[in-house]
Amino acid sequence: MSDRLDGYASAAFELAKAEGELPRVERELFGLAQALDRSPELRNTLSDPRLPRDRKQAIVDDLIGRRASEVTVAIVDMLLTLGHITDLPELAERLSQRMAASQGKELAEVRTAVPLDDDTLRRLAEALERQVGRPVEVRTIVDPSIIGGVVARVGDVVIDGSVKRRLEAIRQMLTA
């Protein structure tokens, strides 16, 4: 699966770049991937082999419709046609990594309980850049389960400053 997804990500990167739409396509695929991650019902519906492809396409059209780039629509359509729509989150991540690398940056995935404003996002990016020693491209994911704080992943480095982790540590101390 890794080679296949690398091939998809490479093709998506080159196509989006050639069309001059790389940042837009990356952003749109990332957003759709987040929708799939947040909604098991959507993921199960789009991956259900019993559901006709045209019905799946109608669902995707409702989600991204005319607002999305033609390149994004073509990539999602390809995944639907091949029965690999559940690969979209991994494909989107690999595309994000390729885009960041093409700009000499490292991809930083940041999970927060609430959306971050631009100033907070800028300061967080600067702090992560100091931590890893390279420029970073930040992708935020709103994840209410972390309760508060931030969980950042840059490559293999994970910085967990979430309230959830702190509460788990306190619980472990109390039960020990």
Secondary structure as GFF3:
##gff-version 3
##sequence-region A 1 176
A	DSSP	alpha_helix	2	18	.	.	.	ID=ss1
A	DSSP	alpha_helix	22	38	.	.	.	ID=ss2
A	DSSP	alpha_helix	40	47	.	.	.	ID=ss3
A	DSSP	alpha_helix	53	64	.	.	.	ID=ss4
A	DSSP	three_ten_helix	65	67	.	.	.	ID=ss5
A	DSSP	alpha_helix	70	82	.	.	.	ID=ss6
A	DSSP	three_ten_helix	85	87	.	.	.	ID=ss7
A	DSSP	alpha_helix	88	102	.	.	.	ID=ss8
A	DSSP	beta_strand	106	112	.	.	.	ID=ss9
A	DSSP	alpha_helix	118	132	.	.	.	ID=ss10
A	DSSP	beta_strand	136	142	.	.	.	ID=ss11
A	DSSP	three_ten_helix	144	146	.	.	.	ID=ss12
A	DSSP	beta_strand	149	154	.	.	.	ID=ss13
A	DSSP	beta_strand	157	162	.	.	.	ID=ss14
A	DSSP	alpha_helix	163	175	.	.	.	ID=ss15
###
